[in-house]
Amino acid sequence: MASEPTLDDVVHDGRLRLAAAGVGSPESDAVALAAHVLGVEDAEARRRMILRHPTEPAFRDRFTALVRE
């Protein structure tokens, strides 16, 4: 069974997508979107990224939809 992508993996992909779209602050924006979806502060999202928390499919779907908007 494959492991779930970590929060860091998902936010990294989101950052790349935002940068490609010309967003001026893709790192901060990707973290803010992840925090919003998780219902936590940006600092907590960053903590979870550092600890390489796994992500649920529902989180990935919602985060990806927001990044694509």
PyMOL Python script that loads the backbone (N, CA, C, O; Angstrom):
from pymol import cmd

cmd.read_pdbstr("""\
ATOM      1  N   MET A   1       0.844  -1.173   0.000  1.00  0.00           N
ATOM      2  CA  MET A   1       0.000   0.000   0.000  1.00  0.00           C
ATOM      3  C   MET A   1       0.893   1.241   0.000  1.00  0.00           C
ATOM      4  O   MET A   1       1.820   1.341   0.803  1.00  0.00           O
ATOM      5  N   ALA A   2       0.618   2.167  -0.884  1.00  0.00           N
ATOM      6  CA  ALA A   2       1.403   3.401  -0.980  1.00  0.00           C
ATOM      7  C   ALA A   2       1.054   4.328   0.187  1.00  0.00           C
ATOM      8  O   ALA A   2      -0.089   4.384   0.639  1.00  0.00           O
ATOM      9  N   SER A   3       2.067   5.047   0.658  1.00  0.00           N
ATOM     10  CA  SER A   3       1.808   5.985   1.751  1.00  0.00           C
ATOM     11  C   SER A   3       1.152   7.253   1.204  1.00  0.00           C
ATOM     12  O   SER A   3       1.324   7.615   0.039  1.00  0.00           O
ATOM     13  N   GLU A   4       0.407   7.906   2.068  1.00  0.00           N
ATOM     14  CA  GLU A   4      -0.261   9.151   1.682  1.00  0.00           C
ATOM     15  C   GLU A   4       0.776  10.253   1.543  1.00  0.00           C
ATOM     16  O   GLU A   4       1.759  10.271   2.284  1.00  0.00           O
ATOM     17  N   PRO A   5       0.574  11.183   0.595  1.00  0.00           N
ATOM     18  CA  PRO A   5       1.490  12.327   0.493  1.00  0.00           C
ATOM     19  C   PRO A   5       1.465  13.128   1.801  1.00  0.00           C
ATOM     20  O   PRO A   5       0.420  13.268   2.436  1.00  0.00           O
ATOM     21  N   THR A   6       2.618  13.643   2.185  1.00  0.00           N
ATOM     22  CA  THR A   6       2.667  14.452   3.397  1.00  0.00           C
ATOM     23  C   THR A   6       2.160  15.856   3.109  1.00  0.00           C
ATOM     24  O   THR A   6       2.027  16.263   1.955  1.00  0.00           O
ATOM     25  N   LEU A   7       1.882  16.583   4.173  1.00  0.00           N
ATOM     26  CA  LEU A   7       1.453  17.971   4.021  1.00  0.00           C
ATOM     27  C   LEU A   7       2.529  18.774   3.297  1.00  0.00           C
ATOM     28  O   LEU A   7       2.213  19.607   2.447  1.00  0.00           O
ATOM     29  N   ASP A   8       3.774  18.535   3.621  1.00  0.00           N
ATOM     30  CA  ASP A   8       4.870  19.231   2.952  1.00  0.00           C
ATOM     31  C   ASP A   8       4.862  18.950   1.449  1.00  0.00           C
ATOM     32  O   ASP A   8       5.065  19.866   0.653  1.00  0.00           O
ATOM     33  N   ASP A   9       4.633  17.709   1.055  1.00  0.00           N
ATOM     34  CA  ASP A   9       4.567  17.350  -0.369  1.00  0.00           C
ATOM     35  C   ASP A   9       3.448  18.107  -1.082  1.00  0.00           C
ATOM     36  O   ASP A   9       3.646  18.666  -2.161  1.00  0.00           O
ATOM     37  N   VAL A  10       2.283  18.113  -0.465  1.00  0.00           N
ATOM     38  CA  VAL A  10       1.112  18.731  -1.088  1.00  0.00           C
ATOM     39  C   VAL A  10       1.288  20.245  -1.188  1.00  0.00           C
ATOM     40  O   VAL A  10       0.971  20.838  -2.219  1.00  0.00           O
ATOM     41  N   VAL A  11       1.791  20.871  -0.129  1.00  0.00           N
ATOM     42  CA  VAL A  11       2.005  22.328  -0.156  1.00  0.00           C
ATOM     43  C   VAL A  11       3.092  22.672  -1.170  1.00  0.00           C
ATOM     44  O   VAL A  11       2.984  23.681  -1.867  1.00  0.00           O
ATOM     45  N   HIS A  12       4.124  21.860  -1.263  1.00  0.00           N
ATOM     46  CA  HIS A  12       5.180  22.090  -2.257  1.00  0.00           C
ATOM     47  C   HIS A  12       4.593  22.078  -3.670  1.00  0.00           C
ATOM     48  O   HIS A  12       4.896  22.957  -4.477  1.00  0.00           O
ATOM     49  N   ASP A  13       3.761  21.093  -3.965  1.00  0.00           N
ATOM     50  CA  ASP A  13       3.117  21.036  -5.286  1.00  0.00           C
ATOM     51  C   ASP A  13       2.247  22.260  -5.520  1.00  0.00           C
ATOM     52  O   ASP A  13       2.237  22.818  -6.618  1.00  0.00           O
ATOM     53  N   GLY A  14       1.520  22.679  -4.495  1.00  0.00           N
ATOM     54  CA  GLY A  14       0.691  23.875  -4.611  1.00  0.00           C
ATOM     55  C   GLY A  14       1.522  25.119  -4.859  1.00  0.00           C
ATOM     56  O   GLY A  14       1.146  25.980  -5.655  1.00  0.00           O
ATOM     57  N   ARG A  15       2.664  25.211  -4.167  1.00  0.00           N
ATOM     58  CA  ARG A  15       3.558  26.355  -4.363  1.00  0.00           C
ATOM     59  C   ARG A  15       4.048  26.411  -5.803  1.00  0.00           C
ATOM     60  O   ARG A  15       4.079  27.482  -6.410  1.00  0.00           O
ATOM     61  N   LEU A  16       4.424  25.278  -6.344  1.00  0.00           N
ATOM     62  CA  LEU A  16       4.889  25.242  -7.735  1.00  0.00           C
ATOM     63  C   LEU A  16       3.791  25.672  -8.704  1.00  0.00           C
ATOM     64  O   LEU A  16       4.045  26.411  -9.656  1.00  0.00           O
ATOM     65  N   ARG A  17       2.580  25.207  -8.456  1.00  0.00           N
ATOM     66  CA  ARG A  17       1.453  25.575  -9.316  1.00  0.00           C
ATOM     67  C   ARG A  17       1.165  27.079  -9.226  1.00  0.00           C
ATOM     68  O   ARG A  17       0.916  27.728 -10.242  1.00  0.00           O
ATOM     69  N   LEU A  18       1.199  27.630  -8.004  1.00  0.00           N
ATOM     70  CA  LEU A  18       0.959  29.064  -7.828  1.00  0.00           C
ATOM     71  C   LEU A  18       2.073  29.884  -8.478  1.00  0.00           C
ATOM     72  O   LEU A  18       1.801  30.908  -9.106  1.00  0.00           O
ATOM     73  N   ALA A  19       3.308  29.449  -8.336  1.00  0.00           N
ATOM     74  CA  ALA A  19       4.425  30.160  -8.959  1.00  0.00           C
ATOM     75  C   ALA A  19       4.284  30.159 -10.475  1.00  0.00           C
ATOM     76  O   ALA A  19       4.527  31.177 -11.123  1.00  0.00           O
ATOM     77  N   ALA A  20       3.893  29.023 -11.040  1.00  0.00           N
ATOM     78  CA  ALA A  20       3.716  28.925 -12.487  1.00  0.00           C
ATOM     79  C   ALA A  20       2.596  29.831 -12.978  1.00  0.00           C
ATOM     80  O   ALA A  20       2.606  30.282 -14.124  1.00  0.00           O
ATOM     81  N   ALA A  21       1.631  30.094 -12.102  1.00  0.00           N
ATOM     82  CA  ALA A  21       0.514  30.978 -12.451  1.00  0.00           C
ATOM     83  C   ALA A  21       0.867  32.447 -12.265  1.00  0.00           C
ATOM     84  O   ALA A  21       0.051  33.323 -12.554  1.00  0.00           O
ATOM     85  N   GLY A  22       2.088  32.726 -11.779  1.00  0.00           N
ATOM     86  CA  GLY A  22       2.527  34.104 -11.613  1.00  0.00           C
ATOM     87  C   GLY A  22       2.168  34.748 -10.296  1.00  0.00           C
ATOM     88  O   GLY A  22       2.233  35.970 -10.164  1.00  0.00           O
ATOM     89  N   VAL A  23       1.786  33.940  -9.309  1.00  0.00           N
ATOM     90  CA  VAL A  23       1.460  34.481  -7.986  1.00  0.00           C
ATOM     91  C   VAL A  23       2.749  35.021  -7.366  1.00  0.00           C
ATOM     92  O   VAL A  23       3.787  34.360  -7.408  1.00  0.00           O
ATOM     93  N   GLY A  24       2.678  36.215  -6.796  1.00  0.00           N
ATOM     94  CA  GLY A  24       3.858  36.889  -6.267  1.00  0.00           C
ATOM     95  C   GLY A  24       4.455  36.271  -5.016  1.00  0.00           C
ATOM     96  O   GLY A  24       5.655  36.404  -4.777  1.00  0.00           O
ATOM     97  N   SER A  25       3.652  35.604  -4.223  1.00  0.00           N
ATOM     98  CA  SER A  25       4.149  34.999  -2.974  1.00  0.00           C
ATOM     99  C   SER A  25       3.636  33.560  -2.866  1.00  0.00           C
ATOM    100  O   SER A  25       2.836  33.249  -1.984  1.00  0.00           O
ATOM    101  N   PRO A  26       4.094  32.691  -3.756  1.00  0.00           N
ATOM    102  CA  PRO A  26       3.519  31.336  -3.806  1.00  0.00           C
ATOM    103  C   PRO A  26       3.725  30.517  -2.539  1.00  0.00           C
ATOM    104  O   PRO A  26       2.844  29.739  -2.173  1.00  0.00           O
ATOM    105  N   GLU A  27       4.853  30.665  -1.859  1.00  0.00           N
ATOM    106  CA  GLU A  27       5.099  29.892  -0.628  1.00  0.00           C
ATOM    107  C   GLU A  27       4.116  30.292   0.466  1.00  0.00           C
ATOM    108  O   GLU A  27       3.454  29.442   1.060  1.00  0.00           O
ATOM    109  N   SER A  28       4.026  31.587   0.723  1.00  0.00           N
ATOM    110  CA  SER A  28       3.117  32.068   1.770  1.00  0.00           C
ATOM    111  C   SER A  28       1.671  31.742   1.440  1.00  0.00           C
ATOM    112  O   SER A  28       0.898  31.342   2.310  1.00  0.00           O
ATOM    113  N   ASP A  29       1.314  31.917   0.178  1.00  0.00           N
ATOM    114  CA  ASP A  29      -0.071  31.656  -0.225  1.00  0.00           C
ATOM    115  C   ASP A  29      -0.413  30.177  -0.117  1.00  0.00           C
ATOM    116  O   ASP A  29      -1.513  29.834   0.316  1.00  0.00           O
ATOM    117  N   ALA A  30       0.504  29.297  -0.499  1.00  0.00           N
ATOM    118  CA  ALA A  30       0.242  27.858  -0.405  1.00  0.00           C
ATOM    119  C   ALA A  30       0.072  27.443   1.054  1.00  0.00           C
ATOM    120  O   ALA A  30      -0.814  26.650   1.377  1.00  0.00           O
ATOM    121  N   VAL A  31       0.904  27.968   1.921  1.00  0.00           N
ATOM    122  CA  VAL A  31       0.784  27.651   3.349  1.00  0.00           C
ATOM    123  C   VAL A  31      -0.528  28.196   3.899  1.00  0.00           C
ATOM    124  O   VAL A  31      -1.211  27.511   4.660  1.00  0.00           O
ATOM    125  N   ALA A  32      -0.884  29.415   3.526  1.00  0.00           N
ATOM    126  CA  ALA A  32      -2.140  30.008   4.003  1.00  0.00           C
ATOM    127  C   ALA A  32      -3.346  29.200   3.539  1.00  0.00           C
ATOM    128  O   ALA A  32      -4.293  29.009   4.303  1.00  0.00           O
ATOM    129  N   LEU A  33      -3.321  28.730   2.308  1.00  0.00           N
ATOM    130  CA  LEU A  33      -4.427  27.909   1.818  1.00  0.00           C
ATOM    131  C   LEU A  33      -4.496  26.583   2.565  1.00  0.00           C
ATOM    132  O   LEU A  33      -5.583  26.129   2.923  1.00  0.00           O
ATOM    133  N   ALA A  34      -3.352  25.965   2.801  1.00  0.00           N
ATOM    134  CA  ALA A  34      -3.340  24.712   3.560  1.00  0.00           C
ATOM    135  C   ALA A  34      -3.878  24.936   4.967  1.00  0.00           C
ATOM    136  O   ALA A  34      -4.681  24.143   5.459  1.00  0.00           O
ATOM    137  N   ALA A  35      -3.445  26.007   5.613  1.00  0.00           N
ATOM    138  CA  ALA A  35      -3.921  26.320   6.961  1.00  0.00           C
ATOM    139  C   ALA A  35      -5.430  26.525   6.963  1.00  0.00           C
ATOM    140  O   ALA A  35      -6.126  26.052   7.862  1.00  0.00           O
ATOM    141  N   HIS A  36      -5.930  27.228   5.960  1.00  0.00           N
ATOM    142  CA  HIS A  36      -7.373  27.466   5.848  1.00  0.00           C
ATOM    143  C   HIS A  36      -8.126  26.141   5.766  1.00  0.00           C
ATOM    144  O   HIS A  36      -9.102  25.931   6.487  1.00  0.00           O
ATOM    145  N   VAL A  37      -7.674  25.255   4.893  1.00  0.00           N
ATOM    146  CA  VAL A  37      -8.349  23.964   4.726  1.00  0.00           C
ATOM    147  C   VAL A  37      -8.279  23.143   6.012  1.00  0.00           C
ATOM    148  O   VAL A  37      -9.240  22.463   6.371  1.00  0.00           O
ATOM    149  N   LEU A  38      -7.155  23.207   6.695  1.00  0.00           N
ATOM    150  CA  LEU A  38      -6.985  22.459   7.944  1.00  0.00           C
ATOM    151  C   LEU A  38      -7.714  23.106   9.124  1.00  0.00           C
ATOM    152  O   LEU A  38      -7.973  22.451  10.132  1.00  0.00           O
ATOM    153  N   GLY A  39      -8.041  24.391   8.994  1.00  0.00           N
ATOM    154  CA  GLY A  39      -8.681  25.101  10.105  1.00  0.00           C
ATOM    155  C   GLY A  39      -7.714  25.456  11.212  1.00  0.00           C
ATOM    156  O   GLY A  39      -8.079  25.472  12.387  1.00  0.00           O
ATOM    157  N   VAL A  40      -6.458  25.746  10.829  1.00  0.00           N
ATOM    158  CA  VAL A  40      -5.423  26.091  11.804  1.00  0.00           C
ATOM    159  C   VAL A  40      -4.717  27.368  11.369  1.00  0.00           C
ATOM    160  O   VAL A  40      -4.932  27.855  10.259  1.00  0.00           O
ATOM    161  N   GLU A  41      -3.881  27.905  12.236  1.00  0.00           N
ATOM    162  CA  GLU A  41      -3.045  29.062  11.904  1.00  0.00           C
ATOM    163  C   GLU A  41      -1.911  28.621  10.980  1.00  0.00           C
ATOM    164  O   GLU A  41      -1.548  27.445  10.937  1.00  0.00           O
ATOM    165  N   ASP A  42      -1.359  29.585  10.241  1.00  0.00           N
ATOM    166  CA  ASP A  42      -0.241  29.286   9.342  1.00  0.00           C
ATOM    167  C   ASP A  42       0.915  28.603  10.074  1.00  0.00           C
ATOM    168  O   ASP A  42       1.522  27.672   9.546  1.00  0.00           O
ATOM    169  N   ALA A  43       1.217  29.065  11.283  1.00  0.00           N
ATOM    170  CA  ALA A  43       2.333  28.486  12.044  1.00  0.00           C
ATOM    171  C   ALA A  43       2.091  27.007  12.331  1.00  0.00           C
ATOM    172  O   ALA A  43       3.027  26.208  12.293  1.00  0.00           O
ATOM    173  N   GLU A  44       0.860  26.640  12.613  1.00  0.00           N
ATOM    174  CA  GLU A  44       0.551  25.232  12.868  1.00  0.00           C
ATOM    175  C   GLU A  44       0.672  24.414  11.584  1.00  0.00           C
ATOM    176  O   GLU A  44       1.139  23.275  11.611  1.00  0.00           O
ATOM    177  N   ALA A  45       0.253  24.992  10.467  1.00  0.00           N
ATOM    178  CA  ALA A  45       0.411  24.292   9.184  1.00  0.00           C
ATOM    179  C   ALA A  45       1.900  24.059   8.912  1.00  0.00           C
ATOM    180  O   ALA A  45       2.293  22.971   8.493  1.00  0.00           O
ATOM    181  N   ARG A  46       2.719  25.076   9.151  1.00  0.00           N
ATOM    182  CA  ARG A  46       4.164  24.919   8.937  1.00  0.00           C
ATOM    183  C   ARG A  46       4.754  23.855   9.884  1.00  0.00           C
ATOM    184  O   ARG A  46       5.631  23.089   9.483  1.00  0.00           O
ATOM    185  N   ARG A  47       4.284  23.811  11.107  1.00  0.00           N
ATOM    186  CA  ARG A  47       4.752  22.793  12.056  1.00  0.00           C
ATOM    187  C   ARG A  47       4.423  21.399  11.530  1.00  0.00           C
ATOM    188  O   ARG A  47       5.255  20.493  11.579  1.00  0.00           O
ATOM    189  N   ARG A  48       3.205  21.242  11.029  1.00  0.00           N
ATOM    190  CA  ARG A  48       2.788  19.949  10.491  1.00  0.00           C
ATOM    191  C   ARG A  48       3.588  19.594   9.237  1.00  0.00           C
ATOM    192  O   ARG A  48       3.865  18.422   8.981  1.00  0.00           O
ATOM    193  N   MET A  49       3.956  20.609   8.460  1.00  0.00           N
ATOM    194  CA  MET A  49       4.789  20.360   7.283  1.00  0.00           C
ATOM    195  C   MET A  49       6.159  19.841   7.713  1.00  0.00           C
ATOM    196  O   MET A  49       6.668  18.876   7.142  1.00  0.00           O
ATOM    197  N   ILE A  50       6.748  20.474   8.712  1.00  0.00           N
ATOM    198  CA  ILE A  50       8.063  20.061   9.208  1.00  0.00           C
ATOM    199  C   ILE A  50       8.014  18.630   9.734  1.00  0.00           C
ATOM    200  O   ILE A  50       8.948  17.855   9.531  1.00  0.00           O
ATOM    201  N   LEU A  51       6.926  18.286  10.407  1.00  0.00           N
ATOM    202  CA  LEU A  51       6.780  16.947  10.975  1.00  0.00           C
ATOM    203  C   LEU A  51       6.306  15.930   9.933  1.00  0.00           C
ATOM    204  O   LEU A  51       6.142  14.750  10.243  1.00  0.00           O
ATOM    205  N   ARG A  52       6.087  16.388   8.708  1.00  0.00           N
ATOM    206  CA  ARG A  52       5.703  15.530   7.578  1.00  0.00           C
ATOM    207  C   ARG A  52       4.427  14.743   7.853  1.00  0.00           C
ATOM    208  O   ARG A  52       4.356  13.536   7.622  1.00  0.00           O
ATOM    209  N   HIS A  53       3.414  15.464   8.358  1.00  0.00           N
ATOM    210  CA  HIS A  53       2.120  14.835   8.607  1.00  0.00           C
ATOM    211  C   HIS A  53       1.528  14.306   7.310  1.00  0.00           C
ATOM    212  O   HIS A  53       1.615  14.974   6.279  1.00  0.00           O
ATOM    213  N   PRO A  54       0.926  13.117   7.337  1.00  0.00           N
ATOM    214  CA  PRO A  54       0.238  12.610   6.150  1.00  0.00           C
ATOM    215  C   PRO A  54      -1.036  13.416   5.904  1.00  0.00           C
ATOM    216  O   PRO A  54      -1.550  14.070   6.811  1.00  0.00           O
ATOM    217  N   THR A  55      -1.535  13.363   4.683  1.00  0.00           N
ATOM    218  CA  THR A  55      -2.754  14.096   4.339  1.00  0.00           C
ATOM    219  C   THR A  55      -3.856  13.125   3.945  1.00  0.00           C
ATOM    220  O   THR A  55      -3.603  12.018   3.468  1.00  0.00           O
ATOM    221  N   GLU A  56      -5.070  13.569   4.158  1.00  0.00           N
ATOM    222  CA  GLU A  56      -6.256  12.806   3.765  1.00  0.00           C
ATOM    223  C   GLU A  56      -6.653  13.198   2.345  1.00  0.00           C
ATOM    224  O   GLU A  56      -6.373  14.318   1.919  1.00  0.00           O
ATOM    225  N   PRO A  57      -7.298  12.297   1.605  1.00  0.00           N
ATOM    226  CA  PRO A  57      -7.754  12.642   0.259  1.00  0.00           C
ATOM    227  C   PRO A  57      -8.656  13.881   0.231  1.00  0.00           C
ATOM    228  O   PRO A  57      -8.557  14.694  -0.688  1.00  0.00           O
ATOM    229  N   ALA A  58      -9.530  14.032   1.225  1.00  0.00           N
ATOM    230  CA  ALA A  58     -10.431  15.191   1.248  1.00  0.00           C
ATOM    231  C   ALA A  58      -9.642  16.501   1.359  1.00  0.00           C
ATOM    232  O   ALA A  58      -9.992  17.494   0.722  1.00  0.00           O
ATOM    233  N   PHE A  59      -8.579  16.499   2.167  1.00  0.00           N
ATOM    234  CA  PHE A  59      -7.734  17.689   2.266  1.00  0.00           C
ATOM    235  C   PHE A  59      -7.103  17.989   0.920  1.00  0.00           C
ATOM    236  O   PHE A  59      -7.142  19.125   0.447  1.00  0.00           O
ATOM    237  N   ARG A  60      -6.519  16.966   0.303  1.00  0.00           N
ATOM    238  CA  ARG A  60      -5.837  17.171  -0.982  1.00  0.00           C
ATOM    239  C   ARG A  60      -6.798  17.694  -2.037  1.00  0.00           C
ATOM    240  O   ARG A  60      -6.446  18.580  -2.815  1.00  0.00           O
ATOM    241  N   ASP A  61      -8.002  17.154  -2.066  1.00  0.00           N
ATOM    242  CA  ASP A  61      -8.994  17.620  -3.051  1.00  0.00           C
ATOM    243  C   ASP A  61      -9.344  19.086  -2.834  1.00  0.00           C
ATOM    244  O   ASP A  61      -9.365  19.866  -3.787  1.00  0.00           O
ATOM    245  N   ARG A  62      -9.617  19.464  -1.596  1.00  0.00           N
ATOM    246  CA  ARG A  62     -10.008  20.846  -1.284  1.00  0.00           C
ATOM    247  C   ARG A  62      -8.850  21.805  -1.524  1.00  0.00           C
ATOM    248  O   ARG A  62      -9.049  22.872  -2.104  1.00  0.00           O
ATOM    249  N   PHE A  63      -7.648  21.449  -1.094  1.00  0.00           N
ATOM    250  CA  PHE A  63      -6.480  22.293  -1.271  1.00  0.00           C
ATOM    251  C   PHE A  63      -6.204  22.502  -2.760  1.00  0.00           C
ATOM    252  O   PHE A  63      -5.974  23.627  -3.204  1.00  0.00           O
ATOM    253  N   THR A  64      -6.228  21.422  -3.520  1.00  0.00           N
ATOM    254  CA  THR A  64      -5.968  21.523  -4.965  1.00  0.00           C
ATOM    255  C   THR A  64      -7.009  22.387  -5.644  1.00  0.00           C
ATOM    256  O   THR A  64      -6.673  23.174  -6.529  1.00  0.00           O
ATOM    257  N   ALA A  65      -8.268  22.256  -5.248  1.00  0.00           N
ATOM    258  CA  ALA A  65      -9.305  23.102  -5.836  1.00  0.00           C
ATOM    259  C   ALA A  65      -9.051  24.576  -5.558  1.00  0.00           C
ATOM    260  O   ALA A  65      -9.239  25.412  -6.441  1.00  0.00           O
ATOM    261  N   LEU A  66      -8.626  24.905  -4.342  1.00  0.00           N
ATOM    262  CA  LEU A  66      -8.339  26.303  -4.011  1.00  0.00           C
ATOM    263  C   LEU A  66      -7.129  26.820  -4.773  1.00  0.00           C
ATOM    264  O   LEU A  66      -7.128  27.967  -5.221  1.00  0.00           O
ATOM    265  N   VAL A  67      -6.114  26.008  -4.926  1.00  0.00           N
ATOM    266  CA  VAL A  67      -4.921  26.425  -5.651  1.00  0.00           C
ATOM    267  C   VAL A  67      -5.264  26.707  -7.120  1.00  0.00           C
ATOM    268  O   VAL A  67      -4.708  27.623  -7.726  1.00  0.00           O
ATOM    269  N   ARG A  68      -6.153  25.940  -7.668  1.00  0.00           N
ATOM    270  CA  ARG A  68      -6.535  26.086  -9.077  1.00  0.00           C
ATOM    271  C   ARG A  68      -7.450  27.280  -9.339  1.00  0.00           C
ATOM    272  O   ARG A  68      -7.599  27.700 -10.487  1.00  0.00           O
ATOM    273  N   GLU A  69      -8.069  27.837  -8.286  1.00  0.00           N
ATOM    274  CA  GLU A  69      -8.984  28.971  -8.489  1.00  0.00           C
ATOM    275  C   GLU A  69      -8.274  30.202  -8.978  1.00  0.00           C
ATOM    276  O   GLU A  69      -8.908  31.235  -9.194  1.00  0.00           O
TER     277      GLU A  69
END
""", "prot")
cmd.dss("prot")
cmd.show_as("cartoon", "prot")
cmd.util.cbc("prot")
cmd.orient("prot")
